[in-house]
Amino acid sequence: MEPNESPVVSKKKIALVAHDNKKRDLLEWASFNQGILAEHDLYATGTTGTMVEQALGVEIHKLQSGPLGGDQQIGAKIAEGDIDFLIFFWDPL
């Protein structure tokens, strides 16, 4: 293997979360990375998951909406080792 090459990465479980004012940014990022994201299992809070699923045409495992406990559900999945990593577009305001 060449020094700049990385081995093929196995399928990962990726959680996507975005605060309301950052959902558009997440959609743009996800559209740009659609090819890579489509190779993995995607999880998201309810509203974000629906938006990403419609925009990309890929299946999203949707949890509850953030205010209804979706953030906690994702946190629990991370703690249990069921999510490999989280992509979170947050709004500090």
N, CA, C and O atoms as CSV, one atom per row, in Angstrom:
chain,resi,resn,atom,element,x,y,z
A,1,MET,N,N,0.852,-1.174,0.000
A,1,MET,CA,C,0.000,0.000,0.000
A,1,MET,C,C,0.896,1.234,0.000
A,1,MET,O,O,1.883,1.305,0.732
A,2,GLU,N,N,0.533,2.197,-0.831
A,2,GLU,CA,C,1.272,3.452,-0.908
A,2,GLU,C,C,1.041,4.273,0.360
A,2,GLU,O,O,0.003,4.126,1.005
A,3,PRO,N,N,2.006,5.145,0.731
A,3,PRO,CA,C,1.873,5.925,1.969
A,3,PRO,C,C,0.615,6.782,2.058
A,3,PRO,O,O,0.099,6.989,3.157
A,4,ASN,N,N,0.107,7.285,0.938
A,4,ASN,CA,C,-1.067,8.168,0.973
A,4,ASN,C,C,-2.383,7.430,0.764
A,4,ASN,O,O,-3.442,8.056,0.737
A,5,GLU,N,N,-2.332,6.132,0.619
A,5,GLU,CA,C,-3.542,5.354,0.428
A,5,GLU,C,C,-4.051,4.848,1.770
A,5,GLU,O,O,-3.273,4.517,2.664
A,6,SER,N,N,-5.362,4.796,1.890
A,6,SER,CA,C,-5.938,4.231,3.103
A,6,SER,C,C,-6.666,2.948,2.739
A,6,SER,O,O,-7.178,2.821,1.627
A,7,PRO,N,N,-6.719,2.004,3.654
A,7,PRO,CA,C,-7.420,0.756,3.357
A,7,PRO,C,C,-8.920,1.009,3.213
A,7,PRO,O,O,-9.433,2.018,3.695
A,8,VAL,N,N,-9.610,0.098,2.555
A,8,VAL,CA,C,-11.055,0.213,2.412
A,8,VAL,C,C,-11.677,0.148,3.799
A,8,VAL,O,O,-11.394,-0.759,4.582
A,9,VAL,N,N,-12.510,1.103,4.081
A,9,VAL,CA,C,-13.146,1.183,5.390
A,9,VAL,C,C,-14.453,0.413,5.342
A,9,VAL,O,O,-15.199,0.502,4.366
A,10,SER,N,N,-14.728,-0.339,6.391
A,10,SER,CA,C,-15.972,-1.089,6.445
A,10,SER,C,C,-17.161,-0.137,6.593
A,10,SER,O,O,-17.005,1.043,6.907
A,11,LYS,N,N,-18.317,-0.673,6.363
A,11,LYS,CA,C,-19.546,0.104,6.470
A,11,LYS,C,C,-19.690,0.633,7.894
A,11,LYS,O,O,-19.587,-0.123,8.860
A,12,LYS,N,N,-19.925,1.912,8.009
A,12,LYS,CA,C,-20.059,2.561,9.318
A,12,LYS,C,C,-21.495,2.982,9.563
A,12,LYS,O,O,-22.296,3.102,8.636
A,13,LYS,N,N,-21.801,3.200,10.824
A,13,LYS,CA,C,-23.102,3.745,11.238
A,13,LYS,C,C,-22.863,5.194,11.606
A,13,LYS,O,O,-22.187,5.499,12.588
A,14,ILE,N,N,-23.431,6.090,10.798
A,14,ILE,CA,C,-23.189,7.522,10.928
A,14,ILE,C,C,-24.483,8.212,11.336
A,14,ILE,O,O,-25.522,8.025,10.703
A,15,ALA,N,N,-24.414,9.013,12.399
A,15,ALA,CA,C,-25.568,9.796,12.837
A,15,ALA,C,C,-25.420,11.219,12.323
A,15,ALA,O,O,-24.339,11.804,12.389
A,16,LEU,N,N,-26.513,11.771,11.811
A,16,LEU,CA,C,-26.559,13.143,11.313
A,16,LEU,C,C,-27.551,13.934,12.149
A,16,LEU,O,O,-28.706,13.536,12.305
A,17,VAL,N,N,-27.092,15.054,12.683
A,17,VAL,CA,C,-27.947,15.907,13.500
A,17,VAL,C,C,-27.697,17.352,13.086
A,17,VAL,O,O,-26.560,17.726,12.797
A,18,ALA,N,N,-28.747,18.162,13.054
A,18,ALA,CA,C,-28.586,19.588,12.750
A,18,ALA,C,C,-29.635,20.398,13.487
A,18,ALA,O,O,-30.822,20.071,13.465
A,19,HIS,N,N,-29.186,21.448,14.134
A,19,HIS,CA,C,-30.130,22.405,14.709
A,19,HIS,C,C,-30.911,23.061,13.577
A,19,HIS,O,O,-30.471,23.050,12.428
A,20,ASP,N,N,-32.067,23.632,13.899
A,20,ASP,CA,C,-32.949,24.191,12.874
A,20,ASP,C,C,-32.239,25.156,11.928
A,20,ASP,O,O,-32.429,25.071,10.715
A,21,ASN,N,N,-31.431,26.068,12.453
A,21,ASN,CA,C,-30.764,27.062,11.625
A,21,ASN,C,C,-29.587,26.499,10.840
A,21,ASN,O,O,-28.955,27.228,10.075
A,22,LYS,N,N,-29.283,25.225,11.013
A,22,LYS,CA,C,-28.156,24.599,10.314
A,22,LYS,C,C,-28.582,23.443,9.401
A,22,LYS,O,O,-27.734,22.788,8.795
A,23,LYS,N,N,-29.881,23.194,9.302
A,23,LYS,CA,C,-30.347,22.081,8.475
A,23,LYS,C,C,-29.964,22.280,7.010
A,23,LYS,O,O,-29.567,21.323,6.346
A,24,ARG,N,N,-30.076,23.497,6.498
A,24,ARG,CA,C,-29.697,23.766,5.114
A,24,ARG,C,C,-28.209,23.460,4.903
A,24,ARG,O,O,-27.837,22.870,3.888
A,25,ASP,N,N,-27.359,23.860,5.856
A,25,ASP,CA,C,-25.927,23.581,5.752
A,25,ASP,C,C,-25.667,22.073,5.716
A,25,ASP,O,O,-24.847,21.599,4.929
A,26,LEU,N,N,-26.366,21.326,6.569
A,26,LEU,CA,C,-26.198,19.873,6.583
A,26,LEU,C,C,-26.640,19.272,5.258
A,26,LEU,O,O,-25.975,18.380,4.731
A,27,LEU,N,N,-27.755,19.749,4.713
A,27,LEU,CA,C,-28.229,19.228,3.429
A,27,LEU,C,C,-27.217,19.485,2.311
A,27,LEU,O,O,-26.977,18.615,1.475
A,28,GLU,N,N,-26.634,20.666,2.301
A,28,GLU,CA,C,-25.617,20.984,1.291
A,28,GLU,C,C,-24.403,20.072,1.459
A,28,GLU,O,O,-23.878,19.542,0.480
A,29,TRP,N,N,-23.965,19.894,2.696
A,29,TRP,CA,C,-22.809,19.031,2.970
A,29,TRP,C,C,-23.123,17.592,2.569
A,29,TRP,O,O,-22.306,16.925,1.935
A,30,ALA,N,N,-24.314,17.119,2.944
A,30,ALA,CA,C,-24.698,15.741,2.635
A,30,ALA,C,C,-24.821,15.532,1.127
A,30,ALA,O,O,-24.452,14.472,0.622
A,31,SER,N,N,-25.330,16.518,0.410
A,31,SER,CA,C,-25.428,16.416,-1.044
A,31,SER,C,C,-24.040,16.319,-1.665
A,31,SER,O,O,-23.822,15.528,-2.583
A,32,PHE,N,N,-23.113,17.111,-1.174
A,32,PHE,CA,C,-21.739,17.095,-1.669
A,32,PHE,C,C,-21.086,15.733,-1.414
A,32,PHE,O,O,-20.286,15.265,-2.225
A,33,ASN,N,N,-21.426,15.104,-0.294
A,33,ASN,CA,C,-20.827,13.829,0.117
A,33,ASN,C,C,-21.754,12.640,-0.095
A,33,ASN,O,O,-21.565,11.591,0.521
A,34,GLN,N,N,-22.743,12.792,-0.952
A,34,GLN,CA,C,-23.761,11.767,-1.145
A,34,GLN,C,C,-23.171,10.407,-1.496
A,34,GLN,O,O,-23.610,9.390,-0.958
A,35,GLY,N,N,-22.199,10.371,-2.374
A,35,GLY,CA,C,-21.614,9.099,-2.786
A,35,GLY,C,C,-20.997,8.340,-1.627
A,35,GLY,O,O,-21.154,7.124,-1.518
A,36,ILE,N,N,-20.302,9.050,-0.770
A,36,ILE,CA,C,-19.674,8.419,0.395
A,36,ILE,C,C,-20.733,8.006,1.412
A,36,ILE,O,O,-20.692,6.893,1.937
A,37,LEU,N,N,-21.681,8.899,1.689
A,37,LEU,CA,C,-22.707,8.607,2.690
A,37,LEU,C,C,-23.558,7.406,2.295
A,37,LEU,O,O,-23.973,6.628,3.153
A,38,ALA,N,N,-23.818,7.254,1.005
A,38,ALA,CA,C,-24.667,6.155,0.536
A,38,ALA,C,C,-24.057,4.792,0.811
A,38,ALA,O,O,-24.767,3.787,0.785
A,39,GLU,N,N,-22.760,4.733,1.075
A,39,GLU,CA,C,-22.078,3.464,1.351
A,39,GLU,C,C,-22.208,3.035,2.810
A,39,GLU,O,O,-21.738,1.959,3.179
A,40,HIS,N,N,-22.841,3.864,3.645
A,40,HIS,CA,C,-22.908,3.610,5.079
A,40,HIS,C,C,-24.354,3.589,5.561
A,40,HIS,O,O,-25.266,3.979,4.832
A,41,ASP,N,N,-24.557,3.131,6.792
A,41,ASP,CA,C,-25.869,3.171,7.430
A,41,ASP,C,C,-26.011,4.531,8.095
A,41,ASP,O,O,-25.180,4.919,8.916
A,42,LEU,N,N,-27.069,5.253,7.739
A,42,LEU,CA,C,-27.267,6.607,8.246
A,42,LEU,C,C,-28.414,6.650,9.239
A,42,LEU,O,O,-29.461,6.035,9.038
A,43,TYR,N,N,-28.192,7.387,10.307
A,43,TYR,CA,C,-29.182,7.607,11.357
A,43,TYR,C,C,-29.346,9.106,11.527
A,43,TYR,O,O,-28.404,9.868,11.312
A,44,ALA,N,N,-30.544,9.530,11.914
A,44,ALA,CA,C,-30.761,10.957,12.142
A,44,ALA,C,C,-31.980,11.151,13.028
A,44,ALA,O,O,-32.826,10.268,13.167
A,45,THR,N,N,-32.039,12.326,13.616
A,45,THR,CA,C,-33.247,12.710,14.328
A,45,THR,C,C,-34.349,12.898,13.285
A,45,THR,O,O,-34.068,13.045,12.096
A,46,GLY,N,N,-35.587,12.892,13.732
A,46,GLY,CA,C,-36.739,12.830,12.832
A,46,GLY,C,C,-36.792,13.816,11.694
A,46,GLY,O,O,-36.801,13.412,10.531
A,47,THR,N,N,-36.826,15.093,11.994
A,47,THR,CA,C,-36.957,16.107,10.958
A,47,THR,C,C,-35.743,16.122,10.042
A,47,THR,O,O,-35.884,16.169,8.820
A,48,THR,N,N,-34.562,16.082,10.622
A,48,THR,CA,C,-33.332,16.076,9.826
A,48,THR,C,C,-33.294,14.838,8.933
A,48,THR,O,O,-32.947,14.932,7.756
A,49,GLY,N,N,-33.644,13.700,9.480
A,49,GLY,CA,C,-33.633,12.463,8.704
A,49,GLY,C,C,-34.576,12.502,7.521
A,49,GLY,O,O,-34.228,12.055,6.428
A,50,THR,N,N,-35.754,13.028,7.730
A,50,THR,CA,C,-36.727,13.145,6.636
A,50,THR,C,C,-36.194,14.051,5.534
A,50,THR,O,O,-36.317,13.730,4.352
A,51,MET,N,N,-35.607,15.171,5.913
A,51,MET,CA,C,-35.068,16.114,4.928
A,51,MET,C,C,-33.921,15.494,4.134
A,51,MET,O,O,-33.871,15.625,2.911
A,52,VAL,N,N,-33.007,14.825,4.818
A,52,VAL,CA,C,-31.859,14.220,4.139
A,52,VAL,C,C,-32.325,13.071,3.241
A,52,VAL,O,O,-31.844,12.924,2.117
A,53,GLU,N,N,-33.241,12.277,3.728
A,53,GLU,CA,C,-33.745,11.153,2.951
A,53,GLU,C,C,-34.380,11.639,1.648
A,53,GLU,O,O,-34.145,11.058,0.588
A,54,GLN,N,N,-35.178,12.695,1.724
A,54,GLN,CA,C,-35.829,13.235,0.532
A,54,GLN,C,C,-34.819,13.869,-0.422
A,54,GLN,O,O,-34.929,13.718,-1.638
A,55,ALA,N,N,-33.842,14.572,0.129
A,55,ALA,CA,C,-32.862,15.275,-0.705
A,55,ALA,C,C,-31.912,14.312,-1.409
A,55,ALA,O,O,-31.557,14.531,-2.567
A,56,LEU,N,N,-31.498,13.247,-0.722
A,56,LEU,CA,C,-30.489,12.342,-1.272
A,56,LEU,C,C,-31.059,11.073,-1.885
A,56,LEU,O,O,-30.400,10.417,-2.692
A,57,GLY,N,N,-32.274,10.730,-1.506
A,57,GLY,CA,C,-32.849,9.485,-1.998
A,57,GLY,C,C,-32.201,8.253,-1.405
A,57,GLY,O,O,-32.179,7.196,-2.036
A,58,VAL,N,N,-31.668,8.378,-0.186
A,58,VAL,CA,C,-31.073,7.236,0.513
A,58,VAL,C,C,-31.875,6.961,1.782
A,58,VAL,O,O,-32.505,7.860,2.337
A,59,GLU,N,N,-31.846,5.722,2.227
A,59,GLU,CA,C,-32.585,5.358,3.436
A,59,GLU,C,C,-31.881,5.912,4.672
A,59,GLU,O,O,-30.666,5.781,4.822
A,60,ILE,N,N,-32.656,6.525,5.544
A,60,ILE,CA,C,-32.168,7.047,6.820
A,60,ILE,C,C,-32.939,6.343,7.928
A,60,ILE,O,O,-34.166,6.254,7.872
A,61,HIS,N,N,-32.233,5.846,8.929
A,61,HIS,CA,C,-32.894,5.305,10.113
A,61,HIS,C,C,-33.279,6.520,10.967
A,61,HIS,O,O,-32.430,7.153,11.594
A,62,LYS,N,N,-34.569,6.823,10.973
A,62,LYS,CA,C,-35.032,8.034,11.666
A,62,LYS,C,C,-35.469,7.716,13.092
A,62,LYS,O,O,-36.235,6.785,13.339
A,63,LEU,N,N,-34.958,8.516,14.016
A,63,LEU,CA,C,-35.339,8.422,15.418
A,63,LEU,C,C,-36.350,9.523,15.708
A,63,LEU,O,O,-36.856,10.152,14.778
A,64,GLN,N,N,-36.647,9.762,16.955
A,64,GLN,CA,C,-37.568,10.840,17.308
A,64,GLN,C,C,-36.977,12.188,16.898
A,64,GLN,O,O,-35.767,12.322,16.712
A,65,SER,N,N,-37.838,13.165,16.762
A,65,SER,CA,C,-37.368,14.530,16.538
A,65,SER,C,C,-36.558,14.962,17.762
A,65,SER,O,O,-36.809,14.491,18.871
A,66,GLY,N,N,-35.593,15.851,17.561
A,66,GLY,CA,C,-34.716,16.283,18.659
A,66,GLY,C,C,-35.451,16.673,19.933
A,66,GLY,O,O,-35.147,16.145,21.002
A,67,PRO,N,N,-36.426,17.601,19.840
A,67,PRO,CA,C,-37.146,18.023,21.052
A,67,PRO,C,C,-37.960,16.909,21.718
A,67,PRO,O,O,-38.343,17.025,22.883
A,68,LEU,N,N,-38.218,15.843,20.979
A,68,LEU,CA,C,-39.000,14.724,21.528
A,68,LEU,C,C,-38.118,13.579,22.012
A,68,LEU,O,O,-38.618,12.505,22.346
A,69,GLY,N,N,-36.804,13.810,22.049
A,69,GLY,CA,C,-35.907,12.803,22.594
A,69,GLY,C,C,-34.945,12.186,21.596
A,69,GLY,O,O,-34.168,11.303,21.958
A,70,GLY,N,N,-34.979,12.631,20.351
A,70,GLY,CA,C,-34.100,12.059,19.339
A,70,GLY,C,C,-32.618,12.235,19.648
A,70,GLY,O,O,-31.814,11.335,19.401
A,71,ASP,N,N,-32.260,13.400,20.190
A,71,ASP,CA,C,-30.858,13.627,20.563
A,71,ASP,C,C,-30.424,12.622,21.630
A,71,ASP,O,O,-29.310,12.099,21.582
A,72,GLN,N,N,-31.298,12.359,22.582
A,72,GLN,CA,C,-30.976,11.392,23.629
A,72,GLN,C,C,-30.890,9.981,23.059
A,72,GLN,O,O,-30.057,9.185,23.493
A,73,GLN,N,N,-31.749,9.669,22.087
A,73,GLN,CA,C,-31.692,8.349,21.461
A,73,GLN,C,C,-30.354,8.148,20.752
A,73,GLN,O,O,-29.748,7.081,20.845
A,74,ILE,N,N,-29.904,9.170,20.050
A,74,ILE,CA,C,-28.608,9.072,19.379
A,74,ILE,C,C,-27.495,8.950,20.417
A,74,ILE,O,O,-26.576,8.148,20.246
A,75,GLY,N,N,-27.570,9.736,21.489
A,75,GLY,CA,C,-26.576,9.639,22.557
A,75,GLY,C,C,-26.519,8.242,23.146
A,75,GLY,O,O,-25.437,7.719,23.413
A,76,ALA,N,N,-27.679,7.639,23.350
A,76,ALA,CA,C,-27.727,6.279,23.888
A,76,ALA,C,C,-27.095,5.289,22.918
A,76,ALA,O,O,-26.372,4.386,23.338
A,77,LYS,N,N,-27.363,5.452,21.620
A,77,LYS,CA,C,-26.768,4.562,20.629
A,77,LYS,C,C,-25.248,4.716,20.584
A,77,LYS,O,O,-24.530,3.736,20.390
A,78,ILE,N,N,-24.761,5.936,20.761
A,78,ILE,CA,C,-23.314,6.157,20.819
A,78,ILE,C,C,-22.737,5.448,22.038
A,78,ILE,O,O,-21.724,4.755,21.941
A,79,ALA,N,N,-23.392,5.627,23.197
A,79,ALA,CA,C,-22.915,5.012,24.441
A,79,ALA,C,C,-22.914,3.488,24.344
A,79,ALA,O,O,-22.055,2.831,24.933
A,80,GLU,N,N,-23.856,2.928,23.614
A,80,GLU,CA,C,-23.955,1.475,23.470
A,80,GLU,C,C,-23.051,0.931,22.360
A,80,GLU,O,O,-22.963,-0.282,22.165
A,81,GLY,N,N,-22.381,1.834,21.635
A,81,GLY,CA,C,-21.501,1.408,20.552
A,81,GLY,C,C,-22.222,1.115,19.255
A,81,GLY,O,O,-21.656,0.487,18.360
A,82,ASP,N,N,-23.480,1.567,19.138
A,82,ASP,CA,C,-24.271,1.321,17.935
A,82,ASP,C,C,-24.101,2.407,16.871
A,82,ASP,O,O,-24.602,2.253,15.757
A,83,ILE,N,N,-23.415,3.485,17.188
A,83,ILE,CA,C,-23.111,4.556,16.231
A,83,ILE,C,C,-21.595,4.706,16.219
A,83,ILE,O,O,-20.964,4.809,17.271
A,84,ASP,N,N,-21.019,4.717,15.025
A,84,ASP,CA,C,-19.568,4.855,14.910
A,84,ASP,C,C,-19.109,6.298,15.034
A,84,ASP,O,O,-18.084,6.571,15.658
A,85,PHE,N,N,-19.854,7.219,14.448
A,85,PHE,CA,C,-19.545,8.622,14.671
A,85,PHE,C,C,-20.724,9.507,14.330
A,85,PHE,O,O,-21.667,9.099,13.652
A,86,LEU,N,N,-20.642,10.727,14.818
A,86,LEU,CA,C,-21.720,11.704,14.741
A,86,LEU,C,C,-21.263,12.916,13.948
A,86,LEU,O,O,-20.171,13.440,14.168
A,87,ILE,N,N,-22.101,13.352,13.032
A,87,ILE,CA,C,-21.869,14.613,12.340
A,87,ILE,C,C,-22.984,15.539,12.800
A,87,ILE,O,O,-24.163,15.287,12.554
A,88,PHE,N,N,-22.584,16.630,13.482
A,88,PHE,CA,C,-23.553,17.506,14.145
A,88,PHE,C,C,-23.300,18.944,13.687
A,88,PHE,O,O,-22.263,19.534,13.987
A,89,PHE,N,N,-24.259,19.486,12.965
A,89,PHE,CA,C,-24.222,20.897,12.574
A,89,PHE,C,C,-25.005,21.656,13.635
A,89,PHE,O,O,-26.236,21.636,13.649
A,90,TRP,N,N,-24.278,22.326,14.522
A,90,TRP,CA,C,-24.940,22.967,15.660
A,90,TRP,C,C,-24.910,24.480,15.517
A,90,TRP,O,O,-24.020,25.063,14.899
A,91,ASP,N,N,-25.922,25.082,16.116
A,91,ASP,CA,C,-26.061,26.539,16.112
A,91,ASP,C,C,-25.867,27.017,17.546
A,91,ASP,O,O,-26.701,26.739,18.409
A,92,PRO,N,N,-24.774,27.736,17.811
A,92,PRO,CA,C,-24.503,28.167,19.188
A,92,PRO,C,C,-25.544,29.154,19.728
A,92,PRO,O,O,-25.598,29.393,20.934
A,93,LEU,N,N,-26.356,29.717,18.862
A,93,LEU,CA,C,-27.383,30.638,19.331
A,93,LEU,C,C,-28.679,29.915,19.566
A,93,LEU,O,O,-29.666,30.532,19.966
